Amino acid sequence: MAKNRQYYVAADSNNSGLSLRRTKLCEYLELENFLQALLSPETFHPEILKRSMDVLAFLNEENALLPKHLDMLWRLCENKHEADLVAIYLTIVELAKILSEKNLDLIFTWI
């Protein structure tokens, strides 16, 4: 991850303390290729995927979870052990509860 980058902004008069801008966080995750690392077959680990659901939900909420990311998630299923598949499928099921209709339709085309 990048070092010495400022993603916090000084609080304004209506907000106490520092707040992280949601759009900046999305930009940061994209800049650092977070999803590419998370969803890459070379770096995949089922426990990390399970613990990343909050980040995936956040990106979905910010419309930053793109069809290409869902495609990467789906492709993780290729040549995986059963325990890995369980983690991937559970993530897909959890995401399906919050995805946009467009992204949900995309997943249904793969089933």
Contacts in CASP RR format, 6 or more apart in sequence:
PFRMAT RR
TARGET T0000
AUTHOR 0000-0000-0000
METHOD contacts of the structure
MODEL  1
MAKNRQYYVAADSNNSGLSLRRTKLCEYLELENFLQALLSPETFHPEILK
RSMDVLAFLNEENALLPKHLDMLWRLCENKHEADLVAIYLTIVELAKILS
EKNLDLIFTWI
1 32 0 8 1.000
2 28 0 8 1.000
2 31 0 8 1.000
2 32 0 8 1.000
5 28 0 8 1.000
7 20 0 8 1.000
7 21 0 8 1.000
7 24 0 8 1.000
7 25 0 8 1.000
7 28 0 8 1.000
8 18 0 8 1.000
8 19 0 8 1.000
8 20 0 8 1.000
9 18 0 8 1.000
9 19 0 8 1.000
9 21 0 8 1.000
9 24 0 8 1.000
10 18 0 8 1.000
11 17 0 8 1.000
11 18 0 8 1.000
11 19 0 8 1.000
22 58 0 8 1.000
22 62 0 8 1.000
23 62 0 8 1.000
25 58 0 8 1.000
26 59 0 8 1.000
26 62 0 8 1.000
26 64 0 8 1.000
29 35 0 8 1.000
29 55 0 8 1.000
29 59 0 8 1.000
29 64 0 8 1.000
30 64 0 8 1.000
34 55 0 8 1.000
35 59 0 8 1.000
35 65 0 8 1.000
35 69 0 8 1.000
35 72 0 8 1.000
36 72 0 8 1.000
37 43 0 8 1.000
38 44 0 8 1.000
38 48 0 8 1.000
38 49 0 8 1.000
38 52 0 8 1.000
39 69 0 8 1.000
39 72 0 8 1.000
39 73 0 8 1.000
39 76 0 8 1.000
40 72 0 8 1.000
41 75 0 8 1.000
41 76 0 8 1.000
41 78 0 8 1.000
44 76 0 8 1.000
44 80 0 8 1.000
44 84 0 8 1.000
46 83 0 8 1.000
46 84 0 8 1.000
46 86 0 8 1.000
46 87 0 8 1.000
46 88 0 8 1.000
47 87 0 8 1.000
49 87 0 8 1.000
49 88 0 8 1.000
49 91 0 8 1.000
50 87 0 8 1.000
50 90 0 8 1.000
50 91 0 8 1.000
52 91 0 8 1.000
53 91 0 8 1.000
53 94 0 8 1.000
53 95 0 8 1.000
56 65 0 8 1.000
56 91 0 8 1.000
56 95 0 8 1.000
57 94 0 8 1.000
57 95 0 8 1.000
57 98 0 8 1.000
59 65 0 8 1.000
59 69 0 8 1.000
60 95 0 8 1.000
60 98 0 8 1.000
60 99 0 8 1.000
60 100 0 8 1.000
60 103 0 8 1.000
61 98 0 8 1.000
63 100 0 8 1.000
65 95 0 8 1.000
65 99 0 8 1.000
65 103 0 8 1.000
67 102 0 8 1.000
67 103 0 8 1.000
67 106 0 8 1.000
70 95 0 8 1.000
70 99 0 8 1.000
70 103 0 8 1.000
70 106 0 8 1.000
70 107 0 8 1.000
71 106 0 8 1.000
73 88 0 8 1.000
73 91 0 8 1.000
73 92 0 8 1.000
73 95 0 8 1.000
74 92 0 8 1.000
74 107 0 8 1.000
74 110 0 8 1.000
76 84 0 8 1.000
76 88 0 8 1.000
77 85 0 8 1.000
77 88 0 8 1.000
77 89 0 8 1.000
80 88 0 8 1.000
92 107 0 8 1.000
96 104 0 8 1.000
96 107 0 8 1.000
99 107 0 8 1.000
END
